[in-house]
Amino acid sequence: QVELVESGGGLVQAGGSLRLSCAASGRTFSSYGMGWFRQAPGKARGFVAAINRSGGRTNYADSVKGRFTTSRDNAKNAVYLQMNSLKPEDTAVYYCAASRTGYSGSDHQGYDYWGQGTQVTVSS
């Protein structure tokens, strides 16, 4: 089964930046669409960003558009989320997910595999 491991989370001041990484196992990584979701304490899981199998198509939640950028390196079996101009409301556990269809956008039910999450905390 595909294993996804997020890293790069931490504590940062408002206005700062963080880069999250998601390392994936398996030879078929390049066939998967990838997504980023987040969940704050006491809140439901929400969509952040998505990227298709080749990296040529992306989609972002309105709340992060212009601040976050997702990319992938299929040769390294990795996907990234560059987060700039961070706000306290970005505080959450961030998860990466893989879709066997090649692209699932904001539909969390379209993703087949999930990582364990990494904590991002933005202080005011």
C-alpha positions as CSV (number, residue, x, y, z in Angstrom):
1,Q,0.0,0.0,0.0
2,V,1.1,3.6,-0.7
3,E,2.7,5.3,2.3
4,L,2.7,9.1,2.6
5,V,4.8,11.0,5.2
6,E,4.6,14.8,5.7
7,S,7.3,16.9,7.1
8,G,8.3,20.5,7.5
9,G,5.7,21.8,9.9
10,G,6.5,23.9,12.9
11,L,6.0,27.2,14.7
12,V,6.2,30.4,12.7
13,Q,5.2,34.0,13.3
14,A,2.4,35.6,11.3
15,G,3.8,36.8,7.9
16,G,6.4,34.1,7.8
17,S,6.9,31.1,5.5
18,L,7.1,27.3,5.7
19,R,7.6,24.6,3.1
20,L,5.9,21.3,3.7
21,S,7.1,18.1,2.0
22,C,5.3,14.8,1.4
23,A,7.4,11.8,0.6
24,A,5.6,8.9,-1.1
25,S,6.5,5.2,-1.4
26,G,5.8,3.1,-4.5
27,R,6.7,3.0,-8.2
28,T,3.4,4.4,-9.4
29,F,3.6,7.8,-7.7
30,S,3.7,9.6,-11.0
31,S,0.2,8.2,-11.8
32,Y,-1.4,9.8,-8.7
33,G,-3.0,13.2,-8.3
34,M,-2.0,14.8,-5.0
35,G,-3.8,17.0,-2.6
36,W,-3.2,19.0,0.6
37,F,-5.9,19.3,3.3
38,R,-5.8,20.7,6.8
39,Q,-7.7,20.4,10.0
40,A,-7.8,22.9,12.9
41,P,-8.7,21.9,16.5
42,G,-12.5,21.3,16.7
43,K,-13.0,22.0,13.0
44,A,-13.7,19.8,10.0
45,R,-11.1,18.9,7.4
46,G,-10.7,21.4,4.7
47,F,-9.2,21.5,1.2
48,V,-6.0,23.5,0.6
49,A,-4.5,22.6,-2.7
50,A,-4.3,20.0,-5.4
51,I,-2.0,19.0,-8.3
52,N,-2.4,16.6,-11.1
53,R,-0.2,13.6,-12.0
54,S,2.2,15.6,-14.3
55,G,2.2,18.8,-12.2
56,G,0.7,20.9,-15.0
57,R,-2.6,21.6,-13.4
58,T,-3.2,23.0,-9.9
59,N,-6.2,24.2,-7.8
60,Y,-6.3,26.2,-4.6
61,A,-8.8,27.1,-1.9
62,D,-9.8,30.8,-2.1
63,S,-8.4,31.3,1.4
64,V,-4.8,30.4,0.3
65,K,-4.8,31.5,-3.3
66,G,-1.9,33.8,-4.0
67,R,-0.1,32.7,-0.8
68,F,0.4,29.0,-1.2
69,T,2.0,27.0,-4.1
70,T,2.0,23.3,-4.6
71,S,4.5,21.5,-6.8
72,R,5.8,18.0,-7.3
73,D,9.0,16.1,-8.3
74,N,8.0,12.7,-9.6
75,A,11.7,11.6,-9.9
76,K,11.9,12.0,-6.1
77,N,8.4,10.7,-5.3
78,A,7.6,14.0,-3.5
79,V,5.1,16.8,-3.4
80,Y,5.6,20.2,-1.8
81,L,3.5,23.0,-0.3
82,Q,5.2,26.4,-0.2
83,M,3.3,28.6,2.3
84,N,4.0,32.3,2.4
85,S,2.4,35.2,4.3
86,L,1.1,32.9,6.9
87,K,-1.8,33.9,9.1
88,P,-3.0,32.6,12.5
89,E,-6.0,31.1,10.8
90,D,-3.6,28.8,8.8
91,T,-2.9,27.0,12.1
92,A,-3.8,23.3,11.6
93,V,-2.6,19.8,11.0
94,Y,-1.7,19.5,7.3
95,Y,-2.2,16.2,5.4
96,C,-1.1,15.1,2.0
97,A,-3.3,12.7,0.0
98,A,-3.0,10.6,-3.2
99,S,-5.7,10.0,-5.8
100,R,-5.6,7.0,-8.1
101,T,-7.6,8.8,-10.7
102,G,-4.8,11.2,-11.4
103,Y,-6.6,14.4,-10.2
104,S,-9.4,14.8,-7.6
105,G,-9.2,18.5,-6.8
106,S,-11.1,19.5,-3.7
107,D,-13.1,16.3,-3.3
108,H,-11.7,14.6,-0.3
109,Q,-13.6,11.4,-1.2
110,G,-11.6,11.2,-4.4
111,Y,-8.4,10.4,-2.5
112,D,-7.3,6.9,-1.7
113,Y,-4.3,7.3,0.6
114,W,-3.5,9.8,3.4
115,G,-0.4,10.8,5.4
116,Q,-0.2,11.1,9.2
117,G,-0.2,14.9,9.1
118,T,2.3,17.6,10.3
119,Q,1.5,20.4,12.7
120,V,1.7,24.0,11.5
121,T,1.2,26.7,14.2
122,V,1.2,30.4,13.3
123,S,1.5,32.9,16.2
124,S,-0.1,36.3,16.1
